[in-house]
């Protein structure tokens, strides 16, 4: 679940994690389509 930014509270599926840069790539459903997003690790929470 995203915890920061305009998609706060939206569920996303993590597709890639880069621990060296503390960033991850995820997809979320936005307006009926899967949308890729690039996030920092502190912007997500495991549910």
CHARMM-style PDB file with segment names, atoms N, HN, CA, C and O in Angstrom:
ATOM      1  N   UNK     1       0.841  -1.164   0.000  1.00  0.00      PROA
ATOM      2  CA  UNK     1       0.000   0.000   0.000  1.00  0.00      PROA
ATOM      3  C   UNK     1       0.893   1.237   0.000  1.00  0.00      PROA
ATOM      4  O   UNK     1       1.887   1.298   0.724  1.00  0.00      PROA
ATOM      5  N   UNK     2       0.532   2.205  -0.808  1.00  0.00      PROA
ATOM      6  HN  UNK     2      -0.275   2.155  -1.396  1.00  0.00      PROA
ATOM      7  CA  UNK     2       1.297   3.440  -0.855  1.00  0.00      PROA
ATOM      8  C   UNK     2       0.926   4.311   0.345  1.00  0.00      PROA
ATOM      9  O   UNK     2      -0.243   4.404   0.721  1.00  0.00      PROA
ATOM     10  N   UNK     3       1.929   4.943   0.935  1.00  0.00      PROA
ATOM     11  HN  UNK     3       2.878   4.868   0.630  1.00  0.00      PROA
ATOM     12  CA  UNK     3       1.702   5.718   2.158  1.00  0.00      PROA
ATOM     13  C   UNK     3       2.021   7.189   2.001  1.00  0.00      PROA
ATOM     14  O   UNK     3       1.965   7.939   2.975  1.00  0.00      PROA
ATOM     15  N   UNK     4       2.358   7.621   0.781  1.00  0.00      PROA
ATOM     16  HN  UNK     4       2.404   7.011  -0.011  1.00  0.00      PROA
ATOM     17  CA  UNK     4       2.757   9.011   0.574  1.00  0.00      PROA
ATOM     18  C   UNK     4       2.437   9.425  -0.854  1.00  0.00      PROA
ATOM     19  O   UNK     4       2.408   8.586  -1.754  1.00  0.00      PROA
ATOM     20  N   UNK     5       2.201  10.691  -1.062  1.00  0.00      PROA
ATOM     21  HN  UNK     5       2.224  11.373  -0.330  1.00  0.00      PROA
ATOM     22  CA  UNK     5       1.994  11.224  -2.398  1.00  0.00      PROA
ATOM     23  C   UNK     5       0.551  11.170  -2.845  1.00  0.00      PROA
ATOM     24  O   UNK     5      -0.343  10.899  -2.043  1.00  0.00      PROA
ATOM     25  N   UNK     6       0.317  11.427  -4.127  1.00  0.00      PROA
ATOM     26  HN  UNK     6       1.043  11.647  -4.779  1.00  0.00      PROA
ATOM     27  CA  UNK     6      -1.051  11.510  -4.638  1.00  0.00      PROA
ATOM     28  C   UNK     6      -1.803  10.178  -4.626  1.00  0.00      PROA
ATOM     29  O   UNK     6      -3.033  10.166  -4.686  1.00  0.00      PROA
ATOM     30  N   UNK     7      -1.091   9.071  -4.550  1.00  0.00      PROA
ATOM     31  HN  UNK     7      -0.092   9.080  -4.501  1.00  0.00      PROA
ATOM     32  CA  UNK     7      -1.727   7.757  -4.523  1.00  0.00      PROA
ATOM     33  C   UNK     7      -1.755   7.161  -3.114  1.00  0.00      PROA
ATOM     34  O   UNK     7      -1.830   5.942  -2.962  1.00  0.00      PROA
ATOM     35  N   UNK     8      -1.698   7.992  -2.103  1.00  0.00      PROA
ATOM     36  HN  UNK     8      -1.638   8.983  -2.226  1.00  0.00      PROA
ATOM     37  CA  UNK     8      -1.733   7.557  -0.707  1.00  0.00      PROA
ATOM     38  C   UNK     8      -2.959   6.674  -0.471  1.00  0.00      PROA
ATOM     39  O   UNK     8      -4.083   7.067  -0.785  1.00  0.00      PROA
ATOM     40  N   UNK     9      -2.737   5.477   0.084  1.00  0.00      PROA
ATOM     41  HN  UNK     9      -1.824   5.158   0.339  1.00  0.00      PROA
ATOM     42  CA  UNK     9      -3.819   4.547   0.384  1.00  0.00      PROA
ATOM     43  C   UNK     9      -4.150   3.582  -0.737  1.00  0.00      PROA
ATOM     44  O   UNK     9      -5.001   2.709  -0.564  1.00  0.00      PROA
ATOM     45  N   UNK    10      -3.497   3.718  -1.881  1.00  0.00      PROA
ATOM     46  HN  UNK    10      -2.806   4.427  -2.021  1.00  0.00      PROA
ATOM     47  CA  UNK    10      -3.756   2.845  -3.028  1.00  0.00      PROA
ATOM     48  C   UNK    10      -2.878   1.605  -2.923  1.00  0.00      PROA
ATOM     49  O   UNK    10      -1.713   1.689  -2.534  1.00  0.00      PROA
ATOM     50  N   UNK    11      -3.447   0.453  -3.273  1.00  0.00      PROA
ATOM     51  HN  UNK    11      -4.393   0.385  -3.588  1.00  0.00      PROA
ATOM     52  CA  UNK    11      -2.688  -0.797  -3.286  1.00  0.00      PROA
ATOM     53  C   UNK    11      -1.911  -0.899  -4.583  1.00  0.00      PROA
ATOM     54  O   UNK    11      -2.429  -0.562  -5.648  1.00  0.00      PROA
ATOM     55  N   UNK    12      -0.675  -1.360  -4.501  1.00  0.00      PROA
ATOM     56  HN  UNK    12      -0.254  -1.634  -3.636  1.00  0.00      PROA
ATOM     57  CA  UNK    12       0.185  -1.515  -5.665  1.00  0.00      PROA
ATOM     58  C   UNK    12       0.889  -2.864  -5.589  1.00  0.00      PROA
ATOM     59  O   UNK    12       1.023  -3.448  -4.514  1.00  0.00      PROA
ATOM     60  N   UNK    13       1.332  -3.347  -6.735  1.00  0.00      PROA
ATOM     61  HN  UNK    13       1.223  -2.872  -7.608  1.00  0.00      PROA
ATOM     62  CA  UNK    13       2.085  -4.591  -6.820  1.00  0.00      PROA
ATOM     63  C   UNK    13       3.529  -4.251  -7.145  1.00  0.00      PROA
ATOM     64  O   UNK    13       3.817  -3.647  -8.179  1.00  0.00      PROA
ATOM     65  N   UNK    14       4.435  -4.644  -6.256  1.00  0.00      PROA
ATOM     66  HN  UNK    14       4.200  -5.134  -5.417  1.00  0.00      PROA
ATOM     67  CA  UNK    14       5.857  -4.367  -6.450  1.00  0.00      PROA
ATOM     68  C   UNK    14       6.393  -5.295  -7.535  1.00  0.00      PROA
ATOM     69  O   UNK    14       6.173  -6.505  -7.501  1.00  0.00      PROA
ATOM     70  N   UNK    15       7.106  -4.702  -8.504  1.00  0.00      PROA
ATOM     71  HN  UNK    15       7.285  -3.719  -8.532  1.00  0.00      PROA
ATOM     72  CA  UNK    15       7.664  -5.494  -9.600  1.00  0.00      PROA
ATOM     73  C   UNK    15       9.179  -5.585  -9.542  1.00  0.00      PROA
ATOM     74  O   UNK    15       9.771  -6.500 -10.115  1.00  0.00      PROA
ATOM     75  N   UNK    16       9.817  -4.630  -8.846  1.00  0.00      PROA
ATOM     76  HN  UNK    16       9.337  -3.886  -8.381  1.00  0.00      PROA
ATOM     77  CA  UNK    16      11.286  -4.622  -8.773  1.00  0.00      PROA
ATOM     78  C   UNK    16      11.714  -3.814  -7.553  1.00  0.00      PROA
ATOM     79  O   UNK    16      11.133  -2.769  -7.259  1.00  0.00      PROA
ATOM     80  N   UNK    17      12.734  -4.301  -6.845  1.00  0.00      PROA
ATOM     81  HN  UNK    17      13.206  -5.149  -7.084  1.00  0.00      PROA
ATOM     82  CA  UNK    17      13.286  -3.590  -5.690  1.00  0.00      PROA
ATOM     83  C   UNK    17      14.780  -3.416  -5.897  1.00  0.00      PROA
ATOM     84  O   UNK    17      15.486  -4.372  -6.216  1.00  0.00      PROA
ATOM     85  N   UNK    18      15.260  -2.189  -5.714  1.00  0.00      PROA
ATOM     86  HN  UNK    18      14.686  -1.412  -5.455  1.00  0.00      PROA
ATOM     87  CA  UNK    18      16.686  -1.898  -5.803  1.00  0.00      PROA
ATOM     88  C   UNK    18      17.136  -1.427  -4.415  1.00  0.00      PROA
ATOM     89  O   UNK    18      16.920  -0.270  -4.053  1.00  0.00      PROA
ATOM     90  N   UNK    19      17.756  -2.313  -3.643  1.00  0.00      PROA
ATOM     91  HN  UNK    19      17.932  -3.252  -3.937  1.00  0.00      PROA
ATOM     92  CA  UNK    19      18.166  -1.976  -2.279  1.00  0.00      PROA
ATOM     93  C   UNK    19      19.339  -1.010  -2.249  1.00  0.00      PROA
ATOM     94  O   UNK    19      19.530  -0.310  -1.255  1.00  0.00      PROA
ATOM     95  N   UNK    20      20.132  -0.955  -3.317  1.00  0.00      PROA
ATOM     96  HN  UNK    20      19.978  -1.524  -4.125  1.00  0.00      PROA
ATOM     97  CA  UNK    20      21.276  -0.042  -3.347  1.00  0.00      PROA
ATOM     98  C   UNK    20      20.832   1.411  -3.421  1.00  0.00      PROA
ATOM     99  O   UNK    20      21.470   2.283  -2.831  1.00  0.00      PROA
ATOM    100  N   UNK    21      19.744   1.681  -4.141  1.00  0.00      PROA
ATOM    101  HN  UNK    21      19.227   0.973  -4.621  1.00  0.00      PROA
ATOM    102  CA  UNK    21      19.255   3.053  -4.275  1.00  0.00      PROA
ATOM    103  C   UNK    21      18.030   3.325  -3.400  1.00  0.00      PROA
ATOM    104  O   UNK    21      17.518   4.444  -3.385  1.00  0.00      PROA
ATOM    105  N   UNK    22      17.557   2.309  -2.673  1.00  0.00      PROA
ATOM    106  HN  UNK    22      17.973   1.400  -2.686  1.00  0.00      PROA
ATOM    107  CA  UNK    22      16.358   2.407  -1.825  1.00  0.00      PROA
ATOM    108  C   UNK    22      15.131   2.834  -2.622  1.00  0.00      PROA
ATOM    109  O   UNK    22      14.321   3.634  -2.154  1.00  0.00      PROA
ATOM    110  N   UNK    23      15.004   2.294  -3.827  1.00  0.00      PROA
ATOM    111  HN  UNK    23      15.662   1.643  -4.207  1.00  0.00      PROA
ATOM    112  CA  UNK    23      13.863   2.609  -4.683  1.00  0.00      PROA
ATOM    113  C   UNK    23      13.214   1.314  -5.163  1.00  0.00      PROA
ATOM    114  O   UNK    23      13.835   0.251  -5.144  1.00  0.00      PROA
ATOM    115  N   UNK    24      11.971   1.416  -5.587  1.00  0.00      PROA
ATOM    116  HN  UNK    24      11.467   2.279  -5.602  1.00  0.00      PROA
ATOM    117  CA  UNK    24      11.282   0.257  -6.129  1.00  0.00      PROA
ATOM    118  C   UNK    24      10.381   0.684  -7.272  1.00  0.00      PROA
ATOM    119  O   UNK    24      10.020   1.854  -7.405  1.00  0.00      PROA
ATOM    120  N   UNK    25      10.030  -0.293  -8.090  1.00  0.00      PROA
ATOM    121  HN  UNK    25      10.323  -1.242  -7.981  1.00  0.00      PROA
ATOM    122  CA  UNK    25       9.075  -0.083  -9.169  1.00  0.00      PROA
ATOM    123  C   UNK    25       7.849  -0.909  -8.843  1.00  0.00      PROA
ATOM    124  O   UNK    25       7.956  -2.046  -8.383  1.00  0.00      PROA
ATOM    125  N   UNK    26       6.688  -0.334  -9.084  1.00  0.00      PROA
ATOM    126  HN  UNK    26       6.601   0.589  -9.458  1.00  0.00      PROA
ATOM    127  CA  UNK    26       5.433  -1.015  -8.798  1.00  0.00      PROA
ATOM    128  C   UNK    26       4.411  -0.644  -9.859  1.00  0.00      PROA
ATOM    129  O   UNK    26       4.595   0.317 -10.606  1.00  0.00      PROA
ATOM    130  N   UNK    27       3.331  -1.418  -9.917  1.00  0.00      PROA
ATOM    131  HN  UNK    27       3.182  -2.198  -9.310  1.00  0.00      PROA
ATOM    132  CA  UNK    27       2.215  -1.075 -10.786  1.00  0.00      PROA
ATOM    133  C   UNK    27       0.978  -0.919  -9.918  1.00  0.00      PROA
ATOM    134  O   UNK    27       0.793  -1.635  -8.934  1.00  0.00      PROA
ATOM    135  N   UNK    28       0.133   0.034 -10.304  1.00  0.00      PROA
ATOM    136  HN  UNK    28       0.284   0.616 -11.103  1.00  0.00      PROA
ATOM    137  CA  UNK    28      -1.126   0.241  -9.613  1.00  0.00      PROA
ATOM    138  C   UNK    28      -2.205   0.477 -10.647  1.00  0.00      PROA
ATOM    139  O   UNK    28      -1.923   0.892 -11.772  1.00  0.00      PROA
ATOM    140  N   UNK    29      -3.446   0.209 -10.260  1.00  0.00      PROA
ATOM    141  HN  UNK    29      -3.675  -0.128  -9.347  1.00  0.00      PROA
ATOM    142  CA  UNK    29      -4.552   0.426 -11.183  1.00  0.00      PROA
ATOM    143  C   UNK    29      -5.028   1.859 -11.055  1.00  0.00      PROA
ATOM    144  O   UNK    29      -5.426   2.297  -9.975  1.00  0.00      PROA
ATOM    145  N   UNK    30      -4.985   2.589 -12.162  1.00  0.00      PROA
ATOM    146  HN  UNK    30      -4.662   2.233 -13.039  1.00  0.00      PROA
ATOM    147  CA  UNK    30      -5.403   3.986 -12.192  1.00  0.00      PROA
ATOM    148  C   UNK    30      -6.265   4.190 -13.429  1.00  0.00      PROA
ATOM    149  O   UNK    30      -5.807   3.985 -14.553  1.00  0.00      PROA
ATOM    150  N   UNK    31      -7.493   4.588 -13.223  1.00  0.00      PROA
ATOM    151  HN  UNK    31      -7.865   4.755 -12.310  1.00  0.00      PROA
ATOM    152  CA  UNK    31      -8.452   4.811 -14.309  1.00  0.00      PROA
ATOM    153  C   UNK    31      -8.615   3.567 -15.184  1.00  0.00      PROA
ATOM    154  O   UNK    31      -8.706   3.661 -16.408  1.00  0.00      PROA
ATOM    155  N   UNK    32      -8.649   2.401 -14.536  1.00  0.00      PROA
ATOM    156  HN  UNK    32      -8.575   2.324 -13.541  1.00  0.00      PROA
ATOM    157  CA  UNK    32      -8.883   1.153 -15.243  1.00  0.00      PROA
ATOM    158  C   UNK    32      -7.678   0.559 -15.943  1.00  0.00      PROA
ATOM    159  O   UNK    32      -7.808  -0.436 -16.656  1.00  0.00      PROA
ATOM    160  N   UNK    33      -6.505   1.151 -15.754  1.00  0.00      PROA
ATOM    161  HN  UNK    33      -6.400   1.960 -15.176  1.00  0.00      PROA
ATOM    162  CA  UNK    33      -5.298   0.641 -16.411  1.00  0.00      PROA
ATOM    163  C   UNK    33      -4.196   0.428 -15.397  1.00  0.00      PROA
ATOM    164  O   UNK    33      -4.128   1.123 -14.383  1.00  0.00      PROA
ATOM    165  N   UNK    34      -3.320  -0.551 -15.676  1.00  0.00      PROA
ATOM    166  HN  UNK    34      -3.375  -1.116 -16.499  1.00  0.00      PROA
ATOM    167  CA  UNK    34      -2.139  -0.750 -14.846  1.00  0.00      PROA
ATOM    168  C   UNK    34      -1.137   0.348 -15.177  1.00  0.00      PROA
ATOM    169  O   UNK    34      -0.760   0.536 -16.334  1.00  0.00      PROA
ATOM    170  N   UNK    35      -0.711   1.070 -14.144  1.00  0.00      PROA
ATOM    171  HN  UNK    35      -1.017   0.917 -13.205  1.00  0.00      PROA
ATOM    172  CA  UNK    35       0.189   2.201 -14.321  1.00  0.00      PROA
ATOM    173  C   UNK    35       1.478   1.951 -13.554  1.00  0.00      PROA
ATOM    174  O   UNK    35       1.427   1.697 -12.350  1.00  0.00      PROA
ATOM    175  N   UNK    36       2.645   2.016 -14.217  1.00  0.00      PROA
ATOM    176  HN  UNK    36       2.686   2.223 -15.195  1.00  0.00      PROA
ATOM    177  CA  UNK    36       3.911   1.832 -13.506  1.00  0.00      PROA
ATOM    178  C   UNK    36       4.277   3.095 -12.729  1.00  0.00      PROA
ATOM    179  O   UNK    36       4.064   4.210 -13.205  1.00  0.00      PROA
ATOM    180  N   UNK    37       4.828   2.910 -11.532  1.00  0.00      PROA
ATOM    181  HN  UNK    37       5.001   2.004 -11.146  1.00  0.00      PROA
ATOM    182  CA  UNK    37       5.290   4.034 -10.714  1.00  0.00      PROA
ATOM    183  C   UNK    37       6.663   3.704 -10.152  1.00  0.00      PROA
ATOM    184  O   UNK    37       6.984   2.539  -9.917  1.00  0.00      PROA
ATOM    185  N   UNK    38       7.474   4.737  -9.938  1.00  0.00      PROA
ATOM    186  HN  UNK    38       7.214   5.683 -10.129  1.00  0.00      PROA
ATOM    187  CA  UNK    38       8.808   4.615  -9.354  1.00  0.00      PROA
ATOM    188  C   UNK    38       8.750   5.289  -7.991  1.00  0.00      PROA
ATOM    189  O   UNK    38       8.413   6.469  -7.897  1.00  0.00      PROA
ATOM    190  N   UNK    39       9.077   4.550  -6.933  1.00  0.00      PROA
ATOM    191  HN  UNK    39       9.351   3.592  -7.009  1.00  0.00      PROA
ATOM    192  CA  UNK    39       8.889   5.026  -5.577  1.00  0.00      PROA
ATOM    193  C   UNK    39      10.139   4.798  -4.720  1.00  0.00      PROA
ATOM    194  O   UNK    39      11.021   4.023  -5.087  1.00  0.00      PROA
ATOM    195  N   UNK    40      10.199   5.480  -3.582  1.00  0.00      PROA
ATOM    196  HN  UNK    40       9.482   6.110  -3.284  1.00  0.00      PROA
ATOM    197  CA  UNK    40      11.229   5.184  -2.583  1.00  0.00      PROA
ATOM    198  C   UNK    40      10.654   4.134  -1.638  1.00  0.00      PROA
ATOM    199  O   UNK    40       9.437   3.971  -1.548  1.00  0.00      PROA
ATOM    200  N   UNK    41      11.527   3.430  -0.941  1.00  0.00      PROA
ATOM    201  HN  UNK    41      12.515   3.563  -1.014  1.00  0.00      PROA
ATOM    202  CA  UNK    41      11.073   2.376  -0.039  1.00  0.00      PROA
ATOM    203  C   UNK    41      10.196   2.909   1.093  1.00  0.00      PROA
ATOM    204  O   UNK    41       9.334   2.183   1.588  1.00  0.00      PROA
ATOM    205  N   UNK    42      10.396   4.161   1.512  1.00  0.00      PROA
ATOM    206  HN  UNK    42      11.097   4.751   1.109  1.00  0.00      PROA
ATOM    207  CA  UNK    42       9.589   4.686   2.615  1.00  0.00      PROA
ATOM    208  C   UNK    42       8.213   5.167   2.164  1.00  0.00      PROA
ATOM    209  O   UNK    42       7.431   5.630   2.994  1.00  0.00      PROA
ATOM    210  N   UNK    43       7.896   5.070   0.877  1.00  0.00      PROA
ATOM    211  HN  UNK    43       8.532   4.694   0.203  1.00  0.00      PROA
ATOM    212  CA  UNK    43       6.585   5.462   0.376  1.00  0.00      PROA
ATOM    213  C   UNK    43       5.611   4.291   0.328  1.00  0.00      PROA
ATOM    214  O   UNK    43       4.462   4.467  -0.079  1.00  0.00      PROA
ATOM    215  N   UNK    44       6.048   3.095   0.737  1.00  0.00      PROA
ATOM    216  HN  UNK    44       6.981   2.952   1.067  1.00  0.00      PROA
ATOM    217  CA  UNK    44       5.189   1.923   0.695  1.00  0.00      PROA
ATOM    218  C   UNK    44       5.176   1.223   2.049  1.00  0.00      PROA
ATOM    219  O   UNK    44       6.091   1.358   2.861  1.00  0.00      PROA
ATOM    220  N   UNK    45       4.099   0.473   2.253  1.00  0.00      PROA
ATOM    221  HN  UNK    45       3.356   0.364   1.593  1.00  0.00      PROA
ATOM    222  CA  UNK    45       3.946  -0.319   3.474  1.00  0.00      PROA
ATOM    223  C   UNK    45       3.420  -1.690   3.070  1.00  0.00      PROA
ATOM    224  O   UNK    45       2.472  -1.790   2.292  1.00  0.00      PROA
ATOM    225  N   UNK    46       4.027  -2.736   3.592  1.00  0.00      PROA
ATOM    226  HN  UNK    46       4.798  -2.655   4.224  1.00  0.00      PROA
ATOM    227  CA  UNK    46       3.590  -4.093   3.319  1.00  0.00      PROA
ATOM    228  C   UNK    46       2.286  -4.340   4.046  1.00  0.00      PROA
ATOM    229  O   UNK    46       2.133  -3.982   5.214  1.00  0.00      PROA
ATOM    230  N   UNK    47       1.333  -4.963   3.337  1.00  0.00      PROA
ATOM    231  HN  UNK    47       1.457  -5.254   2.389  1.00  0.00      PROA
ATOM    232  CA  UNK    47       0.058  -5.305   3.984  1.00  0.00      PROA
ATOM    233  C   UNK    47      -0.150  -6.789   3.989  1.00  0.00      PROA
ATOM    234  OT1 UNK    47      -1.167  -7.269   4.490  1.00  0.00      PROA
TER     235      UNK     47
END
